Amino acid sequence: MREWLERTLKELNLTETMNPAEGFTRLSYTDEEWAALACFKEKAEELGLSVRQDEAGNVIARWEPERDEERRLPAVATGSHLDTVANGGGYDGAAGVLCALGAVKKLRDSGFSPRRPIEVICFASEESARFGVSTIGSKAMSGLLDALSLKDVTDRDGVTVKEAVESRGLNWDGIGSAERARDEIASFLELHIEQGMRVEEAGAHFGAVTAIACPIRLHVNISGKAGHTGTTPMNRRQDAFAAAAPLVTFVYERAGELSEQNELPIVATCSTVDVTPNVMNVIPGKADIGVDIRSVDDSIKEQLEGEIRNKCAEIEQSYDVGIAVEKLVHNPSVFLDADVHGKILAAGEETGLTPYVLESGAGHDVMNMQAKWPSGMIFIPCRDGLSHHPDEHADPDDLLKGVKLISAYLVKETGE
């Protein structure tokens, strides 16, 4: 199995080595993503699964039971995605697809016969790297996709989402057909690299995820007054960038304080900045700051948002600038199914693997699936917690543990 996992991982990544200097770039609805999906189809068919692709580009590989009445039962599904960020790693998403296929292979090789369908789903366009919109495929499958507002969103080259989807031979106007009925799926399980070090630092073998921390995102516009850097006295300045500095520090430090004070952690980042006119000899007259706030405790997110707004009011007075705060996103956190979570813990006990219970600070396809079906998530460790980077790495032994966990879960869910 280990040799099969290592070989198949390279094949899914369309590579002969898992550590190319430039990493992997498979953006949404590009030739590269579609080549990876074609490889997934091939590997699934080699395992005896039937394969279809929906109008969002999701690929569903299905293991049908022997009896007709069992084939009509809701499927137990697992999987993840194969697209990446620009110059990303080969494990984010791919590990979940690989381990799901590995679990099917393990069960096939053991002679197991499921009594309800098993599906391995490879979602299209999970990353937001191309269009700034994440999890397009799983949104479409779960009925959460707003096709009207999304169709004209463009990438940096001016290509719209609709054009990108249709360039793959799909029909944008039919993308609603990717939504599946509630009774088609019994449950969904996603495995992913942790993208952090909490599991490893706890001395555990895997993470059993309870919730997904969705963000509040703010756009802070600071309006000052441009002027000559050499002739404007310091006491006459309205420097927008100088006014941004205490805000950046406040967001960083206050998030740390709130994490210490509360049971559930919160993180916050001033992650984008745009200064105008951005010229060496001109005082910045405008600064735009993007703020990303995440916690599974929505009340803490809202508290920090309020404190940021109050801080902005103080800065206005101190620096003689105007500040407007716009809320771009306010997504409630997603709590995963408690029953599925319990079954993940049971699978760990059965396989002799120690769990660490935690929440996810990053979004995943599972959060959309949970909106319609009972869903759960497994984290496996990744080296130094590094992700979205060419040096991203998961040890083959941890991939094997993922296969054991998923296969144990599938046996319990489809073999009794």
C-alpha positions in Angstrom: 0.0 0.0 0.0 2.8 2.4 0.9 4.4 2.0 -2.6 1.0 2.4 -4.2 0.3 5.6 -2.3 3.7 7.1 -3.2 3.3 6.3 -6.8 -0.3 7.4 -7.1 0.4 10.7 -5.3 3.0 11.6 -7.9 0.6 10.6 -10.7 -2.2 12.7 -9.3 0.2 15.6 -9.1 1.4 15.0 -12.7 5.0 14.8 -11.5 8.0 12.5 -11.1 9.1 14.3 -7.9 7.1 15.6 -5.0 9.5 18.5 -4.3 9.9 20.6 -7.5 11.4 24.0 -6.7 8.5 25.9 -8.2 5.8 23.7 -6.5 2.6 22.9 -8.2 0.2 25.3 -9.9 -3.2 23.8 -10.8 -5.6 26.8 -10.8 -9.4 26.4 -11.1 -10.7 25.2 -14.5 -7.3 25.2 -16.1 -5.6 22.6 -18.3 -3.5 21.6 -15.2 -6.5 21.0 -13.0 -8.3 19.0 -15.7 -5.2 16.8 -16.3 -5.2 16.0 -12.6 -8.9 15.2 -12.7 -8.3 13.0 -15.7 -5.7 11.1 -13.7 -8.2 10.7 -10.8 -10.7 9.2 -13.2 -8.2 6.8 -14.5 -7.1 5.7 -11.0 -10.7 5.3 -9.9 -11.6 3.2 -12.9 -8.6 1.0 -12.2 -10.2 0.3 -8.8 -13.4 -0.8 -10.5 -15.4 2.4 -9.7 -17.9 4.0 -12.1 -17.0 7.6 -12.9 -19.1 10.7 -13.9 -18.5 14.4 -14.0 -21.1 17.0 -13.2 -21.7 20.4 -14.7 -19.5 22.1 -12.0 -16.6 19.9 -12.9 -16.8 17.7 -9.8 -15.8 14.0 -10.5 -17.8 11.4 -8.6 -16.3 7.8 -8.5 -18.8 5.3 -7.2 -18.5 1.7 -5.8 -21.9 0.1 -6.4 -23.1 -2.7 -4.1 -24.1 -6.0 -5.6 -27.8 -5.8 -4.9 -30.2 -3.5 -6.7 -32.0 -2.4 -3.4 -28.6 -1.6 -1.9 -27.6 0.5 -4.9 -30.6 2.8 -4.2 -29.4 3.6 -0.7 -27.7 7.0 0.1 -24.0 6.8 -0.5 -21.3 7.2 2.0 -18.9 9.7 0.4 -15.4 10.8 1.0 -12.9 12.9 -0.9 -11.3 16.4 -1.4 -9.8 18.4 -4.3 -6.8 18.5 -6.7 -6.6 22.1 -7.6 -3.8 24.2 -5.9 -2.8 27.8 -5.2 -0.1 29.2 -7.4 3.3 27.5 -6.6 1.6 25.5 -3.9 2.2 22.0 -2.5 1.2 18.6 -3.6 -0.6 17.5 -0.5 -3.3 20.1 0.2 -6.4 18.4 -1.2 -4.5 15.7 -3.0 -3.9 13.8 0.3 -7.6 13.6 0.9 -8.3 12.3 -2.7 -5.3 9.9 -2.4 -6.3 8.4 1.0 -9.9 8.0 -0.1 -8.8 6.0 -3.2 -6.4 4.1 -1.0 -9.2 3.2 1.4 -11.2 1.8 -1.5 -8.1 -0.2 -2.7 -7.6 -1.5 0.8 -11.2 -2.7 1.0 -11.2 -4.1 -2.5 -8.0 -6.1 -1.8 -9.5 -7.5 1.4 -12.6 -8.8 -0.4 -14.9 -6.4 1.3 -18.4 -6.0 -0.3 -20.3 -2.8 0.7 -24.0 -2.9 1.4 -24.6 0.6 0.3 -22.7 2.8 -2.3 -19.3 4.3 -1.5 -18.3 7.5 -3.4 -15.0 9.2 -3.8 -15.6 12.8 -4.8 -12.9 15.0 -6.3 -14.3 18.5 -6.1 -13.4 21.2 -8.7 -12.1 24.6 -7.9 -11.7 24.5 -4.1 -9.0 27.1 -3.9 -9.7 30.9 -4.3 -6.4 31.5 -6.0 -7.7 32.2 -9.5 -11.1 34.0 -9.0 -11.0 35.0 -5.3 -13.9 32.6 -4.7 -13.4 29.3 -3.0 -15.1 25.9 -3.0 -17.0 26.4 -6.2 -17.5 22.7 -6.9 -18.8 21.8 -3.4 -21.0 24.9 -3.3 -22.6 23.7 -6.5 -23.1 20.1 -5.2 -24.7 21.3 -2.0 -26.9 23.9 -3.6 -25.0 26.9 -2.1 -23.7 28.4 -5.4 -25.0 31.8 -6.4 -24.4 31.3 -10.1 -25.9 34.7 -11.1 -23.5 36.8 -9.0 -20.5 34.6 -9.7 -20.6 34.2 -13.5 -19.0 37.6 -14.3 -16.3 37.4 -11.6 -12.9 37.6 -13.4 -9.4 36.4 -12.9 -6.4 38.7 -13.3 -6.5 38.1 -17.1 -10.1 39.2 -17.4 -11.5 35.6 -17.9 -14.8 35.2 -16.2 -15.8 32.2 -14.1 -18.5 31.4 -16.7 -15.9 31.5 -19.5 -13.5 29.3 -17.6 -16.1 26.7 -16.8 -17.3 26.6 -20.4 -13.7 26.3 -21.6 -13.7 22.9 -20.0 -16.7 21.8 -22.1 -19.2 22.3 -19.3 -22.5 24.3 -19.5 -22.6 27.3 -17.1 -26.4 27.6 -17.5 -26.7 24.0 -16.4 -24.5 24.3 -13.4 -27.5 24.0 -11.1 -27.8 20.4 -12.1 -24.7 19.7 -10.1 -26.8 20.1 -6.9 -27.6 16.7 -5.4 -30.7 15.6 -3.5 -30.5 15.2 0.3 -31.3 11.5 0.0 -28.4 10.8 -2.4 -25.7 11.0 0.3 -25.7 9.5 3.8 -22.6 11.3 5.1 -19.4 12.9 3.9 -15.9 12.6 5.3 -12.9 14.7 4.2 -9.3 14.0 5.0 -6.8 16.9 4.8 -3.3 17.9 5.9 -3.6 20.0 9.1 -1.8 23.1 7.7 -0.7 23.6 11.3 1.2 21.8 14.1 -1.4 21.2 16.9 -1.8 17.5 16.1 1.9 16.9 16.1 2.6 19.0 19.1 -0.1 17.1 21.0 1.7 13.8 20.3 -1.4 12.5 18.4 -1.7 10.5 15.2 -4.6 12.5 13.7 -6.9 15.3 14.2 -10.7 14.9 14.6 -12.2 18.2 13.5 -15.2 19.6 15.3 -15.8 22.9 13.4 -14.6 25.2 10.6 -13.7 28.8 11.5 -15.3 31.0 8.8 -14.1 34.6 8.6 -15.3 38.2 9.1 -13.4 40.3 6.5 -13.2 44.0 6.7 -12.0 46.6 4.2 -10.6 49.7 6.0 -10.2 52.8 3.9 -8.1 55.5 5.5 -8.3 58.9 3.8 -5.6 61.5 4.6 -4.0 64.2 2.4 -1.1 63.8 0.0 1.7 66.3 0.2 5.3 66.8 -0.5 7.5 64.7 1.9 10.2 67.4 2.0 8.1 70.6 2.5 5.1 69.5 4.7 5.8 70.1 8.4 5.3 67.0 10.6 2.6 68.8 12.6 0.6 69.6 9.5 0.5 66.1 8.0 -2.5 63.8 7.4 -0.5 60.7 6.6 -2.8 57.8 5.9 -0.1 55.2 6.1 1.1 56.4 9.5 -2.5 56.1 10.7 -2.6 52.5 9.4 0.4 51.5 11.6 -1.3 51.5 15.0 -4.3 49.7 13.5 -2.1 46.9 12.2 -0.5 46.6 15.6 -3.8 46.7 17.4 -5.3 43.9 15.3 -2.2 41.7 15.9 -1.9 42.2 19.6 -5.6 42.2 20.5 -6.2 38.9 18.7 -3.4 37.4 20.8 -5.0 38.8 24.0 -8.4 37.4 23.1 -7.0 34.0 22.3 -5.4 33.9 25.8 -8.6 35.0 27.5 -11.0 32.6 25.8 -11.4 28.8 25.5 -11.5 28.9 21.7 -8.7 30.7 19.8 -9.1 33.6 17.5 -6.7 34.8 14.8 -6.7 38.1 13.0 -4.5 39.5 10.2 -4.1 42.7 8.4 -3.3 40.8 5.3 -3.5 43.3 2.4 -2.4 46.9 2.1 -2.6 49.4 -0.7 -1.1 52.8 -0.3 -1.8 55.7 -2.7 0.0 57.3 -4.4 2.9 55.0 -3.4 5.5 57.4 -4.5 8.8 58.0 -2.7 8.4 61.8 -2.3 4.7 62.0 -1.6 3.0 61.6 1.7 0.5 58.7 1.5 -3.0 60.3 1.0 -4.9 57.0 1.2 -4.4 53.6 2.6 -6.6 50.5 2.1 -6.2 47.7 4.6 -7.8 44.2 4.4 -8.5 42.5 7.8 -9.2 38.8 8.1 -10.7 37.6 11.5 -11.3 33.9 12.2 -12.6 31.8 15.1 -15.2 29.1 15.5 -16.6 31.3 18.3 -18.6 33.9 16.3 -19.2 36.1 19.3 -15.4 36.6 19.7 -15.1 37.5 16.0 -17.9 40.1 16.4 -16.3 41.4 19.6 -13.0 42.0 17.8 -14.7 43.6 14.8 -16.4 46.1 17.2 -13.1 46.8 18.9 -11.4 47.4 15.5 -14.2 49.9 14.7 -13.6 51.7 18.0 -9.9 51.8 17.4 -10.5 53.3 14.0 -12.5 56.1 15.6 -9.6 56.8 18.0 -7.1 56.9 15.1 -9.3 59.3 13.2 -8.9 61.8 16.0 -5.2 61.2 16.7 -4.0 61.4 13.1 -6.6 63.8 11.6 -7.8 61.3 8.9 -11.1 59.8 7.9 -11.7 56.1 8.2 -14.5 54.0 6.6 -14.9 50.4 7.6 -16.8 48.1 5.2 -17.7 44.5 6.1 -17.0 42.3 3.1 -17.7 38.9 4.5 -19.4 37.6 7.7 -19.8 33.9 7.5 -21.0 32.0 10.6 -18.7 29.2 11.6 -19.7 25.7 10.6 -20.0 23.0 13.2 -19.5 19.5 11.8 -21.8 16.6 12.6 -21.4 15.2 16.1 -22.4 11.7 15.1 -19.8 11.6 12.3 -17.2 13.1 14.6 -17.9 10.2 17.1 -17.5 7.7 14.4 -14.1 9.2 13.4 -13.0 8.8 17.0 -14.3 5.2 17.0 -12.3 4.5 13.8 -9.2 5.9 15.6 -9.8 3.6 18.6 -10.3 0.6 16.3 -7.1 1.2 14.4 -5.0 2.1 17.5 -4.5 5.7 16.4 -4.6 8.5 18.9 -6.9 11.5 18.1 -6.6 15.2 19.0 -9.8 17.1 18.9 -9.6 20.5 17.3 -11.2 23.0 15.1 -10.0 24.1 11.6 -8.9 27.7 11.0 -9.1 27.2 7.2 -12.1 26.6 5.0 -12.6 23.3 3.2 -15.2 21.6 1.0 -16.6 19.8 4.0 -18.1 23.0 5.3 -20.4 23.2 2.3 -21.3 19.5 2.5 -22.2 19.9 6.1 -24.9 22.4 5.0 -26.8 19.5 3.5 -25.4 16.2 4.8 -23.8 14.9 8.1 -20.1 15.6 7.5 -16.8 15.2 9.3 -13.1 15.9 8.9 -9.8 14.2 9.6 -6.5 16.0 9.8 -3.2 14.3 9.3 0.1 16.0 10.2 2.2 18.0 7.7 5.8 18.8 8.2 6.3 22.1 10.2 2.6 22.9 9.6 3.6 24.3 6.2 1.0 24.5 3.4 0.4 26.5 0.2 4.1 26.2 -0.3 6.4 24.1 -2.5 7.9 22.5 0.6 4.5 21.2 1.8 4.9 17.6 2.9 3.0 14.7 4.6 4.9 11.6 5.6 3.9 8.4 3.9 3.3 6.8 7.3 0.7 9.5 8.0 -0.9 8.9 4.6 -1.1 5.2 5.5 -2.8 6.2 8.8 -5.3 8.2 6.8 -6.1 5.2 4.7 -6.7 3.1 7.8 -9.0 5.6 9.3 -11.1 6.1 6.2 -11.3 2.4 5.5 -12.4 1.7 9.1 -15.0 4.4 8.8 -16.3 3.0 5.5 -16.6 -0.5 6.8 -18.7 0.6 9.8 -20.9 2.7 7.6 -21.4 0.4 4.6 -20.7 -3.1 5.9 -23.4 -3.7 8.5 
